Amino acid sequence: MSLEADYMTATYDPSVYTTYDDDTTDQLEYICDKASVREFRRQYEPPLYWFIVILGAIGNLLVVWIYVHFRNRLKTMTDVYLLNLAIADLLFLGTLPFWATDAAYGWTFGTGLCKVVSAIYKVNFFSSMLLLTCISLDRYVAVVQATKVQNSKRKRVIQSKVMCVGVWVIALVLATPELLFAQVKDTFEGNNFCAMVFWNNYNNRIKILVLSLQICIGFCLPFLVMLFCYTIIIRTLLQTKNFEKHKAMRVIFAVVAVFVISQLPYNSVLVVEATQAANITMTDCDKVLRFDIASQVLKSLAYIHSCLNPFLYAFIGVRFRKDLVKVFQSICCCFSFGKLSKLSGGSKRPSVMSDTETTPALSL
């Protein structure tokens, strides 16, 4: 008898995958009642998800607004990546109201929308992480190989657009399992929920593969690229005499720290999930319940990253903030020019983290 079947019937998570066995479900539900976990999710997730949606929508819509308002703004690889990252985050945030409703009232949108929303979630999850990887590489080239950037700026912008197309194609391919295996299932309280459902041992191996891909591409790859690129960037900055190099390094540390703090805990949970799928080791009901609640909390922590991306990767750039001020000036005439000028960063001297010609990729 496998506790894994019952373990996954309690909560929805687009990256949690269910192994279901109708012959043993009743026995397993009796062994480990998940009603308390479902109630925790019902109280915890909806208000938090709506907060993430509102905050993330404001930041990411401002990024898209800037690029639409200033049509000649896409002059660097970073600009192209930032626009695609904001779009990916917005589409990802668009799935959270469905999961908030699912947590509060159950899934009432049908199987077709369950598959589509799950796939949209995964497409934008993977595209966001791959775009963060591209941004890290772009920063590395812009700082460490600044001369090369100057000589091939236009070519690099074209390359960035091609890479973005590649990112979206890869994300679509990686989201295929959601279209195949997402289903609407019932809880023992009579509510429906949307989850990935695997019916036999062969498909359970697919579950392990999908989880492994999410861990590798959704965390390990961007983290390793960040670690390599930013280590070299910091070493390069330490050898310069730029007066704002310390500010640049603080930004780098913030980017890496936020990524690790938001993503590492939940990916550790996914590692346990993959281990459970391969060999059931967690059979104590109290441990299962605690783990399930912890999974919900750490999942929401990972989602917060989409709210912070605009502040970590766009608003920190001097040129981006100046463009944002110009937009507000054209709409809100009641704001004085002097106050808005302060928002743009004040100093006109370019820094290693500003939108300069030599280091455009550091203007995150």
C-alpha positions in Angstrom: 0.0 0.0 0.0 1.4 3.4 -1.0 0.8 6.5 1.0 1.8 8.5 -2.0 -1.6 8.2 -3.5 -3.4 9.8 -0.6 -0.6 12.2 0.0 -1.2 14.1 -3.2 -5.0 14.1 -3.2 -5.2 16.9 -0.7 -3.8 20.0 -2.4 -3.3 21.5 -5.7 0.2 22.6 -6.9 1.0 22.8 -10.6 4.3 21.2 -9.8 3.0 18.5 -7.5 2.0 15.3 -9.3 -0.6 12.7 -8.2 -0.3 9.0 -8.3 -3.9 7.7 -8.0 -5.2 4.2 -7.2 -9.0 3.7 -6.9 -8.6 0.4 -5.1 -6.6 1.8 -2.2 -7.8 5.4 -2.0 -10.4 4.9 0.7 -8.0 3.0 2.9 -5.3 5.6 2.4 -7.7 8.5 3.2 -8.7 6.7 6.4 -5.0 6.3 7.3 -4.1 9.9 6.7 -6.9 12.5 6.8 -5.9 15.5 4.8 -8.9 17.7 5.8 -6.7 19.9 8.0 -4.3 20.6 5.1 -7.1 21.5 2.8 -8.5 23.9 5.4 -5.1 25.5 5.8 -4.8 26.0 2.1 -8.4 27.4 2.0 -7.5 30.1 4.5 -3.8 30.7 3.5 -3.6 30.8 -0.3 -6.4 33.0 -1.6 -5.4 36.3 0.2 -1.7 35.7 -0.4 -2.2 34.9 -4.1 -4.3 38.0 -4.7 -1.6 40.1 -2.9 1.0 38.6 -5.2 -1.2 39.2 -8.3 -1.8 42.9 -7.4 1.8 43.7 -6.5 3.3 41.7 -9.4 0.8 43.2 -11.9 1.7 46.8 -10.9 5.4 46.2 -11.3 5.3 44.2 -14.5 2.7 46.3 -16.2 4.9 49.3 -15.6 7.8 47.6 -17.3 5.6 46.7 -20.3 4.2 50.2 -20.3 7.6 51.7 -20.6 8.6 49.6 -23.5 5.4 50.2 -25.3 5.4 53.9 -24.7 9.0 54.3 -25.8 9.0 52.2 -28.9 12.7 52.8 -29.6 13.5 51.5 -26.1 14.5 48.0 -27.2 18.1 48.9 -27.9 20.0 46.3 -25.9 19.8 42.6 -25.2 18.7 43.4 -21.7 15.8 45.4 -22.9 14.5 42.5 -25.0 14.9 40.1 -22.1 13.3 42.4 -19.6 10.2 42.9 -21.8 9.8 39.1 -22.3 10.4 38.5 -18.6 7.6 41.0 -17.7 5.3 39.3 -20.1 6.1 35.9 -18.7 5.5 37.1 -15.2 2.2 38.7 -16.1 0.9 35.5 -17.7 2.1 33.5 -14.7 0.3 35.9 -12.4 -2.8 35.5 -14.5 -3.0 31.9 -13.4 -3.0 32.6 -9.7 -6.6 33.8 -9.5 -7.6 30.3 -10.7 -5.6 28.6 -8.0 -6.9 31.0 -5.4 -10.5 30.1 -6.4 -9.5 26.5 -6.5 -8.2 26.7 -2.9 -11.3 28.4 -1.6 -14.1 26.7 -3.5 -12.6 23.8 -5.5 -12.0 23.6 -9.2 -15.2 24.7 -11.0 -13.7 25.5 -14.5 -13.7 22.1 -16.1 -11.0 19.7 -17.3 -10.1 21.7 -20.4 -9.3 24.9 -18.5 -7.5 22.8 -15.9 -5.1 21.6 -18.6 -4.7 25.0 -20.2 -4.2 27.0 -17.0 -1.7 24.3 -15.8 0.2 24.5 -19.1 0.2 28.3 -19.0 1.6 28.2 -15.5 4.4 25.9 -16.5 5.3 27.7 -19.8 5.7 31.0 -18.0 7.6 29.4 -15.0 10.2 27.9 -17.3 10.4 31.0 -19.6 11.0 33.2 -16.6 13.8 31.1 -15.3 15.4 30.8 -18.7 15.2 34.5 -19.2 16.9 35.2 -15.9 19.6 32.9 -17.1 19.9 34.9 -20.3 20.1 38.1 -18.4 22.9 36.8 -16.3 24.9 35.8 -19.4 24.2 39.2 -21.0 25.5 41.0 -17.9 28.6 38.9 -18.0 29.3 39.7 -21.6 28.6 43.4 -21.1 31.0 43.8 -18.2 33.7 41.3 -18.9 33.7 41.7 -22.7 32.7 45.4 -23.0 34.7 46.0 -26.2 33.0 43.1 -27.9 29.6 44.5 -26.9 30.4 47.9 -28.5 31.4 46.2 -31.8 28.4 44.0 -32.2 25.5 45.9 -30.4 23.0 45.6 -33.2 23.9 42.0 -33.9 23.4 41.1 -30.2 20.0 42.7 -30.1 18.9 40.4 -33.0 20.5 37.5 -31.2 18.5 38.3 -28.1 15.3 38.2 -30.0 16.2 34.8 -31.5 17.1 33.5 -28.0 13.8 34.7 -26.6 11.9 32.8 -29.3 14.0 29.8 -28.4 13.1 30.3 -24.7 9.4 30.3 -25.4 9.6 27.2 -27.6 11.5 25.3 -25.0 9.1 26.4 -22.3 6.1 25.2 -24.5 7.8 21.8 -25.0 8.5 21.4 -21.2 4.8 22.3 -20.5 3.5 19.4 -22.6 3.0 17.0 -19.6 0.5 19.5 -18.1 -1.6 19.2 -21.2 -1.4 15.4 -21.1 -1.8 14.6 -17.4 -3.7 17.5 -15.8 -7.1 16.3 -14.6 -10.0 17.3 -12.3 -10.3 15.0 -9.4 -12.5 14.7 -6.4 -11.7 15.1 -2.7 -13.6 13.1 0.0 -15.5 16.2 1.0 -17.0 16.3 -2.5 -15.0 19.2 -3.9 -13.0 19.1 -7.2 -9.4 20.0 -7.6 -7.0 20.3 -10.5 -3.8 18.3 -10.4 -1.4 16.2 -12.4 -2.6 12.6 -12.3 -0.4 9.5 -13.0 -2.1 6.2 -13.2 0.6 3.5 -13.3 4.2 2.8 -12.6 5.3 3.8 -16.1 3.7 7.2 -15.8 5.1 7.5 -12.4 8.6 7.5 -14.0 7.3 10.4 -16.2 6.4 12.2 -13.0 10.0 11.8 -11.7 11.3 13.1 -15.1 9.0 16.1 -15.0 10.0 17.0 -11.5 13.7 16.5 -12.3 13.3 18.9 -15.3 11.6 21.5 -13.1 14.4 21.3 -10.5 17.2 21.4 -13.1 15.8 24.0 -15.4 13.8 25.9 -12.9 16.5 26.3 -10.3 19.9 24.5 -10.8 20.6 25.9 -14.3 19.8 29.6 -13.6 21.5 29.4 -10.2 24.7 27.9 -11.5 24.8 30.5 -14.4 24.2 33.3 -11.9 26.9 32.1 -9.6 29.4 31.8 -12.4 28.6 35.1 -14.2 28.2 37.2 -11.1 31.4 35.8 -9.6 33.4 36.9 -12.7 31.6 40.2 -12.8 32.4 41.0 -9.1 36.0 40.1 -9.7 36.1 42.4 -12.7 34.4 45.2 -10.8 36.9 44.9 -8.0 39.7 45.6 -10.4 38.1 48.8 -11.6 38.1 52.3 -10.0 34.5 53.1 -10.8 33.0 55.1 -8.0 29.8 53.1 -8.0 31.2 49.6 -8.1 30.1 48.9 -4.6 26.5 49.8 -5.4 26.7 47.5 -8.4 28.0 44.6 -6.2 25.2 45.2 -3.7 22.7 44.9 -6.5 24.3 41.7 -7.6 24.2 40.2 -4.1 20.5 41.2 -3.8 19.6 39.5 -7.1 21.3 36.3 -6.1 20.1 36.4 -2.5 16.5 36.9 -3.5 16.6 34.1 -6.1 18.1 31.6 -3.6 15.9 32.6 -0.7 12.7 32.4 -2.8 13.5 29.3 -4.9 15.9 27.0 -3.0 13.4 26.0 -0.2 10.6 25.0 -2.6 13.0 23.2 -4.9 14.2 21.2 -1.9 10.5 20.2 -1.4 10.4 19.1 -5.1 13.5 17.0 -4.5 11.6 15.2 -1.7 8.6 14.8 -4.0 10.8 13.2 -6.6 12.4 10.9 -4.0 8.9 9.9 -2.8 7.9 9.0 -6.3 10.9 6.8 -6.7 10.8 5.2 -3.3 8.1 5.9 -0.7 10.0 6.8 2.5 7.6 9.2 4.2 4.9 7.0 5.7 4.2 8.7 9.1 0.9 10.6 8.8 2.0 13.5 11.0 5.2 14.0 9.0 3.2 13.9 5.8 0.8 16.6 7.0 3.6 18.8 8.2 5.4 18.4 4.9 2.3 19.2 2.9 1.7 22.4 4.8 5.3 23.4 4.5 5.1 22.7 0.8 2.2 25.2 0.5 4.1 27.9 2.4 7.4 27.5 0.4 5.5 27.4 -2.9 4.0 30.8 -2.2 7.4 32.1 -1.2 8.7 31.0 -4.7 5.8 32.8 -6.3 6.8 36.1 -4.7 9.8 36.2 -7.0 7.6 37.3 -9.9 6.6 40.4 -7.9 10.3 41.3 -7.2 11.6 40.9 -10.7 10.7 44.4 -11.9 12.4 45.9 -8.9 15.5 43.7 -9.2 15.9 43.8 -13.0 14.2 47.0 -14.4 13.6 49.8 -11.9 17.2 49.8 -10.8 18.4 51.1 -14.2 18.9 54.9 -14.3 17.7 55.1 -17.9 14.6 53.0 -17.2 13.7 55.2 -14.2 14.1 58.3 -16.3 11.7 56.9 -18.9 9.2 56.0 -16.2 9.4 59.6 -14.9 8.7 60.9 -18.4 5.6 58.7 -18.7 4.3 60.0 -15.3 5.1 63.5 -16.4 3.0 63.2 -19.5 0.0 61.8 -17.5 0.2 63.4 -14.1 0.8 67.0 -14.7 0.1 67.8 -11.1 3.5 66.4 -10.1 6.2 69.0 -10.1 9.3 68.4 -12.3 11.6 68.8 -9.3 10.0 66.0 -7.3 10.0 63.6 -10.3 13.6 64.4 -11.1 14.5 63.0 -7.7 12.8 59.7 -8.5 15.0 59.4 -11.6 18.1 59.0 -9.5 19.4 62.5 -9.4 23.0 62.0 -10.5 23.6 62.1 -14.3 26.8 60.3 -14.1 26.5 56.8 -15.5 27.4 53.8 -13.3 28.3 50.2 -13.9 24.6 49.4 -13.1 23.0 52.0 -15.3 21.9 51.9 -19.0 25.2 53.0 -20.5 26.6 52.1 -23.9 29.4 50.0 -22.4 27.4 48.1 -19.8 23.8 47.9 -20.9 23.2 44.5 -19.5 23.8 45.7 -15.9 20.8 48.1 -16.0 18.5 45.5 -14.7 
